[in-house]
Amino acid sequence: MTNVTVVDGFSHAKGKEFQYEIMSLPQMLDRTVERHRDKTAVTFYQMELSYEQLQGMTRLVAGALQRLNVGKGDRVGLMLPNCPQYVAAFYGILRRGAIVVQVNPMYTEREIEYVLQDSGADVLFVLADLYPRVKNVGHHLKKVIIVELTPGSSELTENTVSWDSFLDGASPVADEMVDPEQDVAVFQYTGGTTGRSKGAMLTHRNLVANVQQINEHASEDPFSEGDKILTVIPLFHVYGMTCAMNLGILIGINVILLPRFEPLEVLQAIQQHQPTYFPGVPTMYVALNSYPGAEQYGINAIRVCNSGSAPLPVELIQSFEKKTGATMIEGYGLSEASPTTHSTPRKGLRKPGSIGIPLPGTEARIVDLETGTRTLPIGEAGELVIRGPQVMKGYWNMPEETEQTIRDGWLFTGDIARMDEDGYFYIMDRKKDLIIASGYNVYPREIEEVLYTHPAVLEAAVVGVPDAYRGESVKAFVVLKPGASATVEEIEQFCRQNLAAFKIPRQIEFRASLPKTAVGKILRRVLVEEEKRQRSDT
């Protein structure tokens, strides 16, 4: 039973009816504290915080921010890896009615400056190791709070203060009143994989509704009091923020934080803490799946793995489930939708390669690529559009882009997808990544799926490159598994056995690694840009 209604034989599906509670994120935390006051909320190496202690930290942060005159609608930057200070600062900022500006710790000085200036943030929480990058661009910041995860002595200047000094002498203050439906909680800047980074304005309602939708979707195999979430997916990314931190806080379970993805450290954390839920991205699962002796670390404690942020190769699903015994759930979302819109059902019909069905309270349909006004018949490929309570308010200071992306309440995702007769959706590719070779539509993901089934291939990415005869031709970038070998001819022959002639890569390049975002999403755009530069240099 999937609880999805397919509308009139067209590619329009509705998730089951769902009543969600409207509240602010701090209210959500406070409600959980009432039920689980003494339960462990956050684990970070040897440090543990109960829900009551976490609540106390968030209130101290709010009190300290009030001393800086941070109030409703102000923007405060958060540039931290996964750590307790991140969680405390996030909720403390929201208690002031202010807006969290997510700043990726991997950003360059140019990117940091853009986000700070675009958002208007004048207070920033930053990791001590990252402060030198901020120092060169943060001249307009009135205060920088420096967080040290290891003992040391950061060089403080006039507008900087350490985390401990920032909280010293602070007292809890009453939360600012917010309207969950209208007031923005987070500026989530799009990953920059396509064009200029935009600040998606996510309201309290968007974010709280989305975790309730995720929790309701899992009701056939619900989270229990003893569940633990292993959180190595970055909290500064919308996926980690919602599907790990906020989801854990809604339910009242233990969120185990790791600041970076190192396969051995992750396996050791699994061995020590026995987490039952692990949200990750395909590159993480590839690394864990190929790690020698991974089974010896008790990875069968994990009951559910959730994969998002990038397509999950079918071969990887089968291999990882066989090794761990876990159920691997594939989901889909985007920054503009808080982020989750679709997910594989926990129980019942599973279709490998599908992103599953719309979450409760979510509508999704497939429309024509040309106008976006015509809903296509079942099975036809077009643009995926979404409507639901998790859809953003709009882009910060970008009214034209907002109008293009949200039309009559529908969020146009830019992803090419199809829907089957059961209401399951399949992402075929990014609209902008579509390759048109000799007039044929070629979807990079389809070719990547084939490459991932080759026994020597660890990672693969496919892009279109200019071709004087075909318009575009297909180029594949391949990373081989450690110790494996393969030739261009072998890979090409393998593709010939599994793909139509017009889909076969005309060029194959072996690489030691592929460019990725902070959460491990392979960046086709960077590969395309490298190809353009090489061509212009020759």
C-alpha positions as CSV (number, residue, x, y, z in Angstrom):
1,M,0.0,0.0,0.0
2,T,1.7,3.2,-1.2
3,N,-0.9,5.8,-0.3
4,V,-0.4,7.6,-3.7
5,T,-3.2,8.7,-6.0
6,V,-2.4,8.8,-9.7
7,V,-4.6,11.5,-11.3
8,D,-6.6,10.8,-14.5
9,G,-4.0,8.6,-16.2
10,F,-1.5,11.5,-16.4
11,S,1.8,11.9,-14.7
12,H,0.3,13.7,-11.6
13,A,0.5,11.9,-8.2
14,K,-0.6,13.0,-4.8
15,G,0.9,11.8,-1.6
16,K,-1.7,10.7,1.1
17,E,-3.6,13.4,2.9
18,F,-1.6,14.7,5.9
19,Q,-2.3,17.1,8.7
20,Y,0.9,18.7,10.0
21,E,1.4,21.0,13.0
22,I,2.4,24.5,12.4
23,M,5.1,25.7,14.8
24,S,8.5,27.3,14.9
25,L,11.7,25.3,15.0
26,P,12.5,26.4,18.6
27,Q,8.9,25.4,19.6
28,M,9.6,22.0,18.1
29,L,12.8,21.6,20.2
30,D,11.1,22.7,23.4
31,R,8.2,20.3,22.9
32,T,10.7,17.4,22.5
33,V,12.5,18.5,25.7
34,E,9.2,18.2,27.6
35,R,9.1,14.5,26.6
36,H,12.8,13.6,26.6
37,R,14.5,15.9,29.0
38,D,17.2,13.6,30.2
39,K,17.7,11.7,26.9
40,T,20.9,12.1,24.9
41,A,20.3,14.6,22.1
42,V,23.8,15.1,20.7
43,T,26.9,12.9,20.8
44,F,30.2,14.3,19.6
45,Y,33.1,12.0,20.2
46,Q,33.3,11.8,24.0
47,M,30.9,14.7,24.6
48,E,27.2,14.1,25.2
49,L,24.4,16.6,25.6
50,S,20.9,15.8,26.9
51,Y,17.9,17.5,25.4
52,E,17.6,19.7,28.4
53,Q,21.3,20.7,28.2
54,L,20.9,21.4,24.5
55,Q,17.9,23.6,25.1
56,G,19.9,25.5,27.8
57,M,22.8,26.1,25.3
58,T,20.4,27.4,22.7
59,R,18.9,29.8,25.2
60,L,22.3,31.1,26.2
61,V,23.2,31.7,22.6
62,A,20.0,33.7,22.2
63,G,20.8,35.7,25.3
64,A,24.3,36.4,24.0
65,L,23.0,37.4,20.6
66,Q,20.6,39.9,22.2
67,R,23.6,41.6,23.7
68,L,24.8,42.1,20.1
69,N,21.4,43.6,19.3
70,V,20.5,40.7,17.0
71,G,16.7,40.7,16.6
72,K,13.9,39.6,14.4
73,G,14.7,39.4,10.7
74,D,18.5,39.9,11.2
75,R,20.7,37.5,9.3
76,V,23.4,35.5,11.1
77,G,26.0,33.4,9.3
78,L,26.8,29.9,10.4
79,M,30.1,28.5,9.0
80,L,30.7,25.4,11.0
81,P,31.2,21.7,10.5
82,N,29.0,19.1,12.4
83,C,29.5,19.9,16.1
84,P,27.3,20.7,19.1
85,Q,28.1,24.4,18.7
86,Y,26.4,24.2,15.3
87,V,23.2,22.9,16.7
88,A,23.2,25.3,19.6
89,A,23.9,28.3,17.4
90,F,21.3,27.3,14.8
91,Y,18.5,27.1,17.3
92,G,19.8,30.0,19.3
93,I,19.7,32.3,16.2
94,L,16.1,31.2,15.6
95,R,15.1,32.0,19.2
96,R,16.0,35.6,18.4
97,G,13.6,35.5,15.4
98,A,16.8,36.0,13.3
99,I,17.6,34.0,10.1
100,V,20.3,31.4,9.8
101,V,22.5,32.0,6.8
102,Q,24.2,28.7,5.9
103,V,27.8,29.3,4.8
104,N,29.6,26.2,3.4
105,P,32.9,25.8,5.3
106,M,34.5,24.7,2.0
107,Y,33.7,28.0,0.3
108,T,36.6,30.1,-1.1
109,E,37.0,33.7,0.0
110,R,35.1,34.9,-3.1
111,E,32.2,32.6,-2.3
112,I,32.1,33.6,1.4
113,E,32.1,37.3,0.5
114,Y,29.3,36.8,-2.0
115,V,27.0,35.0,0.6
116,L,27.7,37.4,3.4
117,Q,27.1,40.5,1.2
118,D,24.1,39.0,-0.6
119,S,22.4,38.0,2.7
120,G,23.4,41.1,4.6
121,A,24.7,38.9,7.5
122,D,26.8,41.0,9.9
123,V,27.4,38.4,12.7
124,L,29.1,35.1,11.9
125,F,29.9,31.9,13.8
126,V,33.0,30.3,12.3
127,L,35.4,27.4,13.0
128,A,38.8,28.7,14.2
129,D,40.6,26.9,11.4
130,L,38.5,28.7,8.8
131,Y,38.8,32.2,10.2
132,P,41.8,33.3,8.1
133,R,39.5,33.0,5.0
134,V,36.8,35.1,6.7
135,K,39.3,37.7,8.0
136,N,40.1,38.8,4.4
137,V,36.5,39.3,3.4
138,G,34.6,40.0,6.6
139,H,35.4,43.6,7.0
140,H,31.7,44.6,7.3
141,L,31.0,42.0,10.1
142,K,30.3,43.6,13.4
143,K,31.1,40.4,15.3
144,V,32.7,37.0,14.6
145,I,32.3,34.2,17.1
146,I,35.1,31.7,16.8
147,V,34.6,28.1,17.6
148,E,37.5,25.8,18.5
149,L,37.0,22.1,18.4
150,T,40.5,21.3,19.6
151,P,42.4,23.2,22.3
152,G,44.3,26.1,21.0
153,S,44.6,29.9,21.1
154,S,43.0,31.7,18.2
155,E,44.3,35.2,17.5
156,L,41.4,37.4,18.3
157,T,40.9,40.9,16.9
158,E,38.6,43.7,17.7
159,N,35.5,42.2,16.2
160,T,36.1,38.6,17.2
161,V,35.3,36.6,20.3
162,S,35.7,33.0,21.3
163,W,32.7,30.8,21.8
164,D,33.2,30.5,25.5
165,S,33.7,34.3,25.9
166,F,30.6,34.9,23.8
167,L,28.5,32.9,26.1
168,D,30.2,34.0,29.3
169,G,27.7,36.0,31.5
170,A,24.8,35.5,29.0
171,S,21.3,34.8,30.4
172,P,18.4,33.1,28.7
173,V,15.9,35.5,27.2
174,A,12.3,35.1,26.0
175,D,12.0,33.9,22.4
176,E,11.0,36.4,19.8
177,M,7.5,35.8,18.5
178,V,7.5,34.5,14.9
179,D,4.9,33.7,12.4
180,P,5.9,30.1,11.3
181,E,4.1,30.5,8.0
182,Q,5.6,33.8,6.9
183,D,8.9,34.3,8.8
184,V,12.0,32.9,7.3
185,A,14.2,30.6,9.4
186,V,17.0,29.8,6.9
187,F,18.7,31.2,3.9
188,Q,19.9,28.0,2.2
189,Y,22.2,28.9,-0.7
190,T,21.9,26.6,-3.7
191,G,25.0,24.5,-4.2
192,G,26.2,26.5,-7.2
193,T,26.0,23.4,-9.5
194,T,24.0,25.5,-11.9
195,G,24.7,29.2,-12.3
196,R,24.9,31.9,-9.6
197,S,24.2,30.8,-6.1
198,K,20.7,31.8,-4.9
199,G,19.4,32.1,-1.3
200,A,16.4,29.9,-0.9
201,M,14.2,31.4,1.8
202,L,12.9,28.5,4.0
203,T,10.3,29.4,6.6
204,H,9.8,27.8,9.9
205,R,6.6,26.2,8.5
206,N,8.6,24.8,5.5
207,L,11.2,23.1,7.7
208,V,9.0,21.8,10.5
209,A,6.4,20.5,8.0
210,N,9.1,18.7,6.0
211,V,10.4,16.7,9.0
212,Q,6.8,15.8,10.0
213,Q,6.3,14.6,6.4
214,I,9.4,12.5,6.5
215,N,8.4,11.1,9.9
216,E,4.9,10.3,8.6
217,H,6.3,8.7,5.5
218,A,8.2,6.3,7.7
219,S,5.2,5.4,9.8
220,E,5.0,1.9,8.4
221,D,8.5,1.2,9.9
222,P,8.6,4.1,12.4
223,F,11.5,5.5,14.3
224,S,11.6,4.3,17.9
225,E,12.9,5.6,21.2
226,G,16.1,3.7,20.9
227,D,17.0,4.8,17.4
228,K,20.2,6.8,16.7
229,I,21.1,8.9,13.7
230,L,24.7,8.8,12.5
231,T,25.2,12.3,11.1
232,V,28.3,12.7,9.0
233,I,26.2,14.4,6.2
234,P,27.0,18.1,6.7
235,L,24.4,20.1,8.7
236,F,25.2,23.2,6.6
237,H,23.7,21.3,3.7
238,V,19.9,21.3,3.5
239,Y,19.9,17.5,3.5
240,G,21.8,17.1,6.7
241,M,20.0,20.0,8.4
242,T,16.6,18.4,7.8
243,C,17.0,14.7,7.5
244,A,19.4,14.3,10.4
245,M,19.4,17.3,12.8
246,N,15.8,18.5,12.6
247,L,14.4,15.1,12.1
248,G,16.3,13.8,15.2
249,I,15.1,16.7,17.3
250,L,11.4,16.3,16.1
251,I,11.5,12.6,17.2
252,G,13.7,13.0,20.2
253,I,16.5,10.6,19.4
254,N,20.3,10.7,19.6
255,V,22.0,12.5,16.8
256,I,25.6,11.3,16.6
257,L,27.8,14.0,14.9
258,L,31.0,13.5,12.9
259,P,32.6,16.6,11.4
260,R,34.0,14.9,8.2
261,F,33.6,11.8,6.2
262,E,36.5,9.4,6.8
263,P,35.5,5.8,6.1
264,L,37.5,4.3,9.0
265,E,36.2,6.9,11.4
266,V,32.7,6.3,10.3
267,L,33.0,2.5,10.7
268,Q,34.6,3.0,14.2
269,A,31.6,5.2,15.1
270,I,29.2,2.6,13.9
271,Q,31.1,0.0,16.0
272,Q,31.0,2.2,19.1
273,H,27.5,3.7,18.9
274,Q,25.5,1.1,16.9
275,P,23.4,3.7,15.0
276,T,20.2,2.4,13.4
277,Y,19.7,5.2,10.8
278,F,22.4,6.5,8.4
279,P,21.6,9.3,6.0
280,G,24.3,9.6,3.4
281,V,25.1,10.2,-0.3
282,P,26.2,7.7,-2.9
283,T,29.9,8.5,-2.7
284,M,29.8,7.7,1.0
285,Y,28.2,4.3,0.3
286,V,30.7,3.6,-2.4
287,A,33.5,4.3,0.0
288,L,32.1,2.2,2.8
289,N,31.0,-0.6,0.5
290,S,34.6,-1.0,-0.9
291,Y,36.4,-0.6,2.5
292,P,38.3,-3.8,3.3
293,G,36.7,-5.6,6.2
294,A,33.8,-3.2,6.6
295,E,31.6,-6.0,7.9
296,Q,33.8,-6.4,11.0
297,Y,32.6,-3.1,12.4
298,G,29.1,-4.1,13.1
299,I,27.5,-2.2,10.2
300,N,24.5,-4.6,10.4
301,A,23.3,-2.4,13.3
302,I,22.1,0.0,10.7
303,R,18.5,-0.7,9.9
304,V,17.8,2.0,7.4
305,C,20.2,3.9,5.0
306,N,18.8,7.0,3.4
307,S,20.5,8.2,0.2
308,G,20.0,11.6,-1.3
309,S,21.7,14.6,-3.0
310,A,22.6,12.6,-6.1
311,P,21.3,9.6,-8.0
312,L,22.0,6.2,-6.4
313,P,23.3,3.5,-8.8
314,V,21.1,0.4,-8.7
315,E,24.2,-1.8,-8.5
316,L,25.3,0.0,-5.4
317,I,21.9,-0.5,-3.7
318,Q,22.1,-4.2,-4.2
319,S,25.7,-4.6,-3.1
320,F,25.3,-2.4,0.0
321,E,22.1,-4.1,1.2
322,K,23.7,-7.5,0.7
323,K,26.7,-6.5,2.8
324,T,24.8,-4.8,5.6
325,G,21.3,-6.2,5.7
326,A,20.0,-2.7,5.9
327,T,17.1,-1.3,3.8
328,M,18.4,1.4,1.5
329,I,15.9,4.1,0.9
330,E,16.4,6.5,-2.0
331,G,15.0,10.0,-1.7
332,Y,14.8,13.1,-3.7
333,G,14.8,16.8,-2.8
334,L,16.3,20.2,-3.4
335,S,17.2,23.2,-1.4
336,E,14.0,25.0,-2.6
337,A,11.9,22.3,-1.0
338,S,13.4,22.1,2.5
339,P,14.6,19.6,0.8
340,T,12.6,16.3,0.7
341,T,9.7,15.7,-1.7
342,H,10.0,12.0,-2.6
343,S,11.2,8.8,-0.9
344,T,11.1,5.1,-1.4
345,P,8.4,3.5,0.9
346,R,9.9,1.8,4.0
347,K,7.6,-1.2,3.5
348,G,5.8,-2.6,0.5
349,L,6.7,-2.0,-3.1
350,R,10.2,-0.9,-3.8
351,K,11.5,-0.1,-7.3
352,P,15.3,0.1,-7.5
353,G,16.3,3.2,-9.5
354,S,13.2,5.1,-8.5
355,I,13.1,8.0,-6.1
356,G,9.9,6.6,-4.8
357,I,6.6,8.4,-4.2
358,P,5.7,11.9,-3.1
359,L,5.8,12.5,0.7
360,P,2.5,12.9,2.5
361,G,0.9,16.2,1.7
362,T,3.0,16.6,-1.5
363,E,1.8,16.7,-5.1
364,A,4.1,16.0,-8.0
365,R,3.6,15.9,-11.8
366,I,5.5,15.8,-15.0
367,V,5.1,18.7,-17.5
368,D,6.3,19.4,-21.0
369,L,9.8,20.9,-21.2
370,E,8.8,23.6,-23.7
371,T,6.1,25.5,-21.8
372,G,5.7,23.7,-18.5
373,T,1.9,24.1,-18.8
374,R,0.9,20.6,-20.1
375,T,0.8,17.6,-17.8
376,L,2.3,14.6,-19.7
377,P,0.9,11.1,-19.9
378,I,2.3,8.4,-17.6
379,G,5.7,7.2,-18.8
380,E,6.7,10.3,-20.8
381,A,9.7,12.3,-19.7
382,G,9.4,15.9,-18.8
383,E,10.2,18.4,-16.0
384,L,9.3,17.4,-12.5
385,V,7.2,20.0,-10.7
386,I,6.1,19.9,-7.0
387,R,3.6,21.5,-4.7
388,G,3.5,21.1,-0.9
389,P,4.1,22.9,2.4
390,Q,7.8,22.4,2.2
391,V,8.2,24.6,-0.9
392,M,10.2,27.7,-0.2
393,K,8.9,31.2,0.1
394,G,11.2,32.3,-2.8
395,Y,14.7,33.4,-3.5
396,W,16.2,36.2,-1.4
397,N,16.2,39.5,-3.4
398,M,15.6,37.6,-6.7
399,P,11.9,38.2,-7.7
400,E,12.4,37.3,-11.4
401,E,14.1,34.0,-10.6
402,T,11.4,33.3,-8.0
403,E,8.6,33.8,-10.6
404,Q,10.4,31.5,-13.0
405,T,10.8,28.8,-10.4
406,I,7.5,29.0,-8.5
407,R,4.4,29.2,-10.8
408,D,0.9,29.0,-9.4
409,G,2.3,27.4,-6.3
410,W,4.3,24.7,-8.3
411,L,8.0,24.5,-7.8
412,F,9.8,23.8,-11.2
413,T,12.7,21.6,-10.2
414,G,14.8,21.7,-13.5
415,D,15.0,17.9,-13.3
416,I,13.9,15.6,-16.1
417,A,11.8,12.8,-14.8
418,R,9.0,10.3,-15.6
419,M,6.3,8.7,-13.5
420,D,5.0,5.1,-13.8
421,E,1.5,3.8,-13.5
422,D,2.0,3.2,-9.7
423,G,2.9,6.8,-9.0
424,Y,6.7,6.1,-8.6
425,F,9.0,8.7,-10.0
426,Y,12.3,8.3,-11.8
427,I,14.9,11.1,-12.2
428,M,16.5,10.9,-15.7
429,D,18.7,13.9,-15.5
430,R,19.1,17.6,-14.9
431,K,17.3,19.6,-17.6
432,K,20.6,21.5,-18.2
433,D,22.7,18.3,-18.3
434,L,20.6,16.8,-21.1
435,I,22.9,15.8,-24.1
436,I,21.5,16.1,-27.6
437,A,23.7,14.0,-29.9
438,S,22.6,13.8,-33.6
439,G,19.2,14.9,-32.5
440,Y,18.8,12.1,-29.9
441,N,18.2,13.0,-26.2
442,V,20.9,11.3,-24.1
443,Y,20.6,11.2,-20.4
444,P,24.0,11.1,-18.6
445,R,22.6,9.2,-15.6
446,E,21.5,6.3,-17.8
447,I,25.1,5.9,-19.1
448,E,26.5,6.3,-15.6
449,E,24.2,3.5,-14.3
450,V,25.7,1.2,-16.9
451,L,29.3,2.2,-16.1
452,Y,28.7,1.6,-12.3
453,T,27.9,-2.1,-13.1
454,H,31.3,-2.6,-14.6
455,P,33.3,-4.6,-12.0
456,A,36.4,-2.3,-12.2
457,V,34.5,1.1,-12.0
458,L,34.3,2.9,-8.7
459,E,32.9,6.2,-9.8
460,A,31.7,7.7,-13.1
461,A,30.4,10.9,-14.6
462,V,29.1,11.6,-18.1
463,V,28.9,15.0,-19.9
464,G,28.2,16.3,-23.3
465,V,31.1,17.9,-25.3
466,P,30.9,19.9,-28.5
467,D,31.0,17.8,-31.7
468,A,31.1,19.4,-35.1
469,Y,29.2,16.6,-36.7
470,R,26.8,15.4,-33.9
471,G,26.3,18.8,-32.1
472,E,27.3,17.1,-28.9
473,S,29.0,13.8,-28.2
474,V,29.2,11.8,-25.0
475,K,32.3,11.8,-22.8
476,A,32.7,9.6,-19.7
477,F,35.1,10.2,-16.8
478,V,35.9,7.1,-14.9
479,V,37.6,6.4,-11.6
480,L,38.7,2.7,-11.1
481,K,38.5,0.8,-7.9
482,P,41.7,0.4,-6.0
483,G,43.8,-2.3,-7.5
484,A,41.5,-2.7,-10.5
485,S,42.5,-2.1,-14.1
486,A,40.6,-1.5,-17.4
487,T,41.4,0.0,-20.8
488,V,39.4,2.5,-22.8
489,E,38.6,-0.2,-25.3
490,E,37.2,-2.5,-22.5
491,I,35.0,0.2,-21.1
492,E,33.7,1.1,-24.6
493,Q,33.0,-2.5,-25.4
494,F,31.1,-2.9,-22.2
495,C,29.0,0.1,-23.1
496,R,28.3,-1.3,-26.5
497,Q,26.9,-4.4,-24.9
498,N,24.5,-2.4,-22.8
499,L,23.6,0.8,-24.6
500,A,22.2,2.0,-27.9
501,A,24.9,3.2,-30.4
502,F,24.1,6.9,-30.0
503,K,24.6,6.6,-26.2
504,I,28.0,5.1,-26.2
505,P,30.8,7.4,-25.0
506,R,32.9,8.7,-27.8
507,Q,35.6,9.7,-25.3
508,I,36.6,7.9,-22.1
509,E,39.0,9.5,-19.6
510,F,40.4,7.8,-16.5
511,R,40.9,9.9,-13.5
512,A,42.2,9.5,-9.9
513,S,39.1,11.3,-8.6
514,L,36.1,13.4,-9.6
515,P,35.2,16.9,-8.5
516,K,32.5,16.9,-5.8
517,T,30.4,19.3,-3.7
518,A,30.8,19.3,0.1
519,V,28.3,16.5,0.4
520,G,29.9,14.3,-2.2
521,K,27.7,15.1,-5.2
522,I,29.8,14.7,-8.4
523,L,30.0,18.1,-10.2
524,R,29.4,17.5,-13.9
525,R,29.5,21.3,-14.4
526,V,33.2,21.4,-13.3
527,L,34.0,18.7,-15.8
528,V,32.2,20.6,-18.6
529,E,34.1,23.8,-17.7
530,E,37.4,21.9,-17.8
531,E,36.6,20.6,-21.2
532,K,35.8,24.1,-22.4
533,R,39.1,25.5,-21.1
534,Q,41.1,22.7,-22.7
535,R,39.4,23.3,-26.1
536,S,40.0,27.0,-25.9
537,D,43.7,26.4,-25.1
538,T,44.2,24.2,-28.1
